[in-house]
Each structure stands twice: as structure tokens, then as C-alpha cells.
Amino acid sequence: MTKTNNRSATQLLIIVSVLIVMFAFFALMKPGFASYINVMTIALSTCVNGLLALGVTFVITTAGIDLSIGTTMTFSCVMSGIAFTSWGFPIGLAIAFGFLVGAACGGTSGFAVAKMKLPPFIATLAMQMMTKGLSLVVSGIKPVYFTAAPNYQKIALGGFLGIDGFYNAFVLFILGIAIAYVLYSRTLLGRYTQAIGSNEESARLSGINTTRWKMLVYMVSGLFSAFAGLIMSSRLGSAQPQLGAGYESEAIAAAVIGGTSMSGGEGSIPGTVIGAFIISVLTNGLRSMAVTTEWQTVVTGMVLAGAVYFDLLRKRGRAN
Amino acid sequence: MENISKEFPGVKALSDVRFQLNAGEVHALVGENGAGKSTLMKVLTGVYAKDAGSIFLRGEPVEIGSVRQSQQLGIVMIHQELNLMNHLTAAQNIFIGREARRAGLFLHDQELNRRARELFGRLNVDIDPTVRVGSLTVAKQQMVEIAKALSYDSDVLIMDEPTAALTDNEINDLFRVIRMLRAEGKGIIHISHRLEELKQISDRITVMRDGGYVATVNTHEVDTGEIISMMVGREIFITRTEREVPADAKVALEVRNIRRGRMVKDVSFSVRQGEILGIAGLVGAGRTETARAIFGADRKAGGEIFVNGKKVSINAPSDAVKHGIAYLSEDRKRYGLMLGLSVQTNASIATMRRFLTGGFFLSDRREGANARKMVGELSIKTPTLRQRARFLSGGNQQKLVLAKWLTRNCDILIFDEPTRGIDVGAKNEIYKLLDRLAAAGKAIVMISSELPEIIRVSNRVVVMCEGRITGEVTGDRIDQETIMRYATMREA
């Protein structure tokens, strides 16, 4: 076995164990937590955050950050809804248009970071504010309904192959995970993402066009946001322009809990997925124990800090 | 320090080492990388706890458990990478953690500045205490560190490679300060690889090898050759390469009138296939800047580049790589490798597209096959191909950077200080490798500050001074005196 594999394998094992222990704890505390219906509910609530987290994993691996993923998600499905309801796009085309909007938002952030050399925090904070504002402007602060497309809600909520409770959203989420995994570990994009995060100057001096690849990374993040937007709006049957802000923090938390390093170069797609599930199990479990939403957020924050601290301790232990 | 031993899991880092420093003495500590010099100094400054042995200070046995404690005892180390906060002023840096305050609450910067000015006056150096440290030259930053050490009333000053980044004049200035401190009765431990320099400044030399003590000698009683043979435990000779460049070898790279700011002024040279062109000069002569401008790492102000006789336009490293030019920086960790990534990825990173199947998926198998071949050809010592580059030794890291460019089939290799930070044994291996590459028809440009190295491997040498080429020497005329004469040919 090799050092690199060993490390990520151990890390994955640890967070999977944490997930299992957490699940077992809530299942013992609250009968019904482990029921089929509740597990499906948890999985459904993971889809949106999970897709956002997958996209932002790429950005964080380059030692960047994307604060605009939540509002880009909203903006792309609002635009998709506008295209469908106001511009008369057929539903398929309207959905594609949503992805285009997501890619454009990500691409713009990427341009600001890679070409204009804005710090990622600032560039994507600006994009967050712009997409948040634009969503409200174009929608007139009113939800955009997809009622004219009767099957739109089935995209997320239809039962896959007629299995009751097994939503289509899961299949789409699994598809997203597979795409992210292949991109991250088997393609130039993924490899250069890690190279840039590990040492951007070395990457540039190796003849890699780091500007272009970084733009592409943010674009990927935007595309995953649009994907999340599709699921989100399909679940609700509408695009809600006032949602979105705040989603980025849970997604970033998921990626970080999953072992993606904020200083770049290291990340894990399976880790991000587990991280997203840890957050959903926690939220759902606490809710089932009648803990209020506000306190759920407090606990999630503590878990995030704890996870990163634990990882640091482990790394330090290995260094000595 | 007597019978100091230190063991790390699996490695005996120090065994029975002794070291004695007198007051009013400059004592040089030499040895190859890995000889245990830094470990010994880390024991002395409380970074590591010793496993056995004793330390005496002014005759009294002392236990040093932390860096803070060693500072209180008057032992201070100035590291090669200076420990200053660039955004704070010189005075703020010197008194960090011991700030003067008014009413116990408000910072009293004027008082700090006054005391810093006093210290600089004592050292006779011209530094404004209120200037930000980041805007000072490395030499002046070092003076700030020395002033800081003095502010602790230290009696023992340890300097790790203090001259590595300095120009000749700056070195003279540093030596003046060191001599002055010696005259005041301070003990100074000077760690350096530059033996010539130790001859000038030190009173005694202690040689270490493989974690053990070899000998302590009076500097004026030994010559450099003897010190080197004590360091390596064997005699080494500088022999000039016997490899000749074939008479019909084509010019691979020619640059004409490359310009970039103050550091690169109308530089022109050419190198043929199978030739090693040495670029000599003092630190700060503009050699690295020239290489970076040619490679497209920095934008050049003007000049033309010809590859195999054809004019090419190079505006970014990716252009240079496309034309088969590779640049191997002196700072491998920052500009050569991705330390957190595997040996395999580092070897293929400049050539990733070649390992795609179906134009999209990376083939781990083919990447692995290439890395394995490179590891074999260059005899890179690594347990596996998945080992992170961070864990390789300096020499193996250098070979890994080379593997990256050989994978890319680059035929023009620009080496910048190829053996910096590499120990003597591994240096020889790098020289042999350079010879082998040249024999295989690669055109090699080698920038080096070590004259023996230049003399040993170059077929031809151009010398730079203050951004210009001041001379060119070939064949038997390549010797230290000639090169040094050109290297110091400043403009009137």
C-alpha cells in the first residue's frame, strides 16, 4: 500500500465510521429515525447540498473558495423558469438554459479570479451578491412556477423504476457523484485542479495554462450549482428567488468535513459525499429530537470545527 | 556540548557528538547535508530534546528544554529562512513580544525605534528602524535579525548559511559585523557549505559526518581539500569533463539581445546540441532573471529567441515548453514540484495529454509505466510511485523535476543551480547525469554559483555581471581566476 492511498483511505474510513455512529446514535434515541421513509427523507435532503458540495470541492482543491454557489443555484433555476414561463422555451431547453446560466456565473467568477486576479473570496462574494440581486430583479421577488410543465416535479420526486420512496433525485445525485468522481480523479481537469492547488507557480512553469484551467474549475462549480438548482426547483415545483444564500456554508462544510483541504491540493469526492450525509443526518436527527433549527446550525458549526481540528491532530500525530 | 546523542524512530541522528565554543571565537560547523549539523543546533536551541549527553554553558551544566529557555540563556539562532514579519517595521520586529508600553497599555513605538537605532548604531549599519522589513534587502533583514539577537544580550549566536543569499559586498559587511561581535567576546557558530568563506572568517572548524563528530581543527592549519575529505571521508578531485561537443553539432538555442529591466541587459548567447554551456556570475548578476525571461516565466522587454535556427515567440512557459525548452529552477520546492502530489503525477504533469485514453480519461497504467521508467533511468530513490514528492531527498527531488522534462522530451534544458541544497555525494550523481544528457544530444544551459561545478561540467562558460555578459571562456581557459575576473567586471 502506498502513502497517498493509505491516507485518504484512512480518512474516508474515519468519516464513514463517524456517519455510522451518528446514525446509530439517533436510531437508538429515536425509534423511527432508521425507518425507510426517514432514510429516504435524509437522502433527499442531501441531494441539493451534496451537488453544491461536489462542485465546490473542485474550487477548494485549487486553494480557492466559491461563496456564490447557493445564489448561483437560485439564479440558474429562476432563469430557467423565466425562460420557460415568459419566453416560451420548451421545458427541455429551459433546463439546458439553466445550466448555461450556471456555467456563465461560474465562468465569470473564474475570469475574475484567474484573469483579473481578484482573491477568490472577493470575486465569489461579489458573484453571490450579484446573483442574489439578479434573482430578485428578474423574478420580481415572486416564485416562478413550473406548473405548466406537469412532469417537472417528477424529475426529482418521481419514483425511480416505480420503487416507492426511491426518488429520481437520488439517481440524479448518484449521476452527479459519478461525473464528479471521474472528472476529479481520471481527467486532466481533476489532475490540474490538484496541481494548481498544490503549487500554482510550479504548475504554470510546467507549461500548464493555469489561467484557463482555473476558469474552467469555477465553471464546473457553476454547473453543479445549476444541477442543484434543477433538483431544488423540481422538488418545490417552483424557483424561489429568495432562497439560496447560506447554502454555500453547508456545502463548504460538507467538503471540508470530507477531507478537502482549504489550503489546496487535496480533496476527495467520496469524502465530500459522506460529509454531506453527515450534515443531513445531524440536522434530521436533531430535528427528530425536537431541537430547533437555530440550534441545529449551532451544532453543525461545532461539528465542522471539531472535524477539522481532529484532522489536524491526526496529521500532527503522523508528523511526529 | 559533550557526547550528545539523538535518535529518531529508525534513525540515529546524532551519536556522541561533541562541540566546544569559546568566547570571542567564530567556530564553523561543516558537513554534508544530513551530517547532523542542524539537529545538533536544534538540540542546543531547545527545539529537540537530547537523548544523552550534557551541555555546559560557562562551565555550568544546563538543561535546555525550549527555545525560550535557550534565548534566556543567551543562545540565539539565525535561520537561513529569516523569521521576520514583513509587514512590521524593523524596530517592531526586533522587540516583538517585548514591546515598550505607556501606562502598561499603549504601544510606545518611539521608544522601540530609539532602542533599535542604538542597536543598529552599535552594528554600524544604516537601517531606518521605522521602515517595513519587507522592503529591506535580504542582507539588511539579516542585520535586523542580528540586532534582534543582540537585544537579548546573547552570548552565543548561531548563523545558518548566512551568506547564501548575499552579494560580495554584503558578505564583507556581514563579516565585518561578525568580527566586531567576536571582538566583543561573543561566541559565533557559523554553518556554511562555502568552505572558501570559512577560511576567511572562522577561527576553528568542526567537521561532522553521518551524525558523528569527525574533528575540530584550527582554520589556518588546514586547506579546503583537507576539510572536504574530512566531510566526505574520501578524496574528491575536480576533473574537467572530457566529453567533446561534436564538430557538426547544430545550434539548438540562440538568444539575441534579451532585455528585462535592470537585471537583464542585451544578453545574447547560443548553445549547441550536446553542449553544456555554463553561466557563471555572482549572486545578483541577473542569471536567473535571464533564464526566466527566456522561458517566458517573466515577460521580457525585448530580444529574439531561435530554436533549431527558427525564430520562435515565447510569451508564457507553455510556449517555451512547446518548443522543447525546459527550465529547472534553483527553488525546486516552489517552482519545480507539487510537493503534496505523488512522484508519478510530478513526472507526468508537463505531459498529461499523452496519458489520455480516448482523449479524456487519464490512464494510470501508462502514467505509471512512464514514471517507473524515469525512476529507473535516473535512479530516483523512492519507495513507491505514489510517494509524495515532499518526502524525497533534495537530490531525488531534483531528479524528479528532470524526469518531468524528459517525459516531455525537452531537448533544451536550462538548469538553475542544479545542485543547490544537495549533498556532495548526490552532487556527483547530478554531474554524471548532466554529462549523460549532453552525450545524448541535449543542449544544456547550466547556471551555477559554484565555480568548481561550472569548471567541472561546462564545455563553454559565459560570465555575467550586473545584467550583462562580460566574458566567455572555452576549454582549457576555463579556470577560477578568469571567471572571477569577468564576474567582477562592473561598469565604470
Interface residues (C-beta under 8 A of the other chain):
Chain A: T2 K3 T4 N5 V182 R186 T187 L188 R191 Y192 Q194 A195 S198 N199 E201 S202 A203 R204 L205 S206 G207 I208 N209 G265 E266
Chain B: F295 A297 A316 P317 S318 A320 V321 K322 Y327 S329 R334 Y335 G336 L337 M338 L339 G340 L341 S342 T345 I349 A350 M352 R353 L356 F360 F361 L362 P383 T384 L385 R386 Q387 R388 F391 K404 R408
